[in-house]
Amino acid sequence: MMEERIEMTRRTVFMEGVHDGVPIALGYFVVAFTLGILAKTAGLSAWQGFVTSAVNIASAGEYAGFTVIAAQAPYLEIAVLTLVANARYFLMAAALTQRFSPETPLVHRLAVSFGVTDEIFGITVARGGAVSPYYNYGAMAISVPAWSAGTSAGILAGGILPAAAVSALSVALYGMFVWVILPPAKKSRPIAGMVILSFVLSLAATYAPVTGQLSGGTRTILLTLLIAGVGAALFPVHEQQEENDA
């Protein structure tokens, strides 16, 4: 009887995750579709794009990866750039692990950390209380396939649509990143300043004598580490402030 009750609770929590993950899945499909257009220009097949999205699940990381793949960058540069672009998920996973019950097995902690994204992290934290891995599994079960399928659909569309349409759809990626940076920039002047500084330094580094000789991926890695480090040193976010912003 006790085992049946536990199984029923797990199933209920899983379905709650699926329910809350539906709007995330719809948004993921649209965003991933535009990434698929970029992946097509980088030479990836629909299957390769599907697998890449399934194991990455990150718009910024995949955008950076597809960009340097298109530029025929070496494997090490692709790996490091993707790692830097996705580094924030280390912090999110670390925050979630503090919300698990002490009895939660390591395998569940690792499985949940694999599917940590901005949106899944947000709905998990919003639930309050202890984190149930089955809630995350439900959200992942609906959103990750939608993300991967969206990438494949974009790649397939990139091979069918005329060049002018593909070029127009590629502009949607810039709109996606504007949508990502505007909300936090409007709330925080330091973040807005860091965003503007990143634009200026990126342009300057492109034409500077030394950094201009580096590949675009290497410049992105160096500027990300530099600007993020300076921002963290000058404008640290304290724990109480993080709770108020959540």
Disulfide bonds with the S-S distance in Angstrom:
none
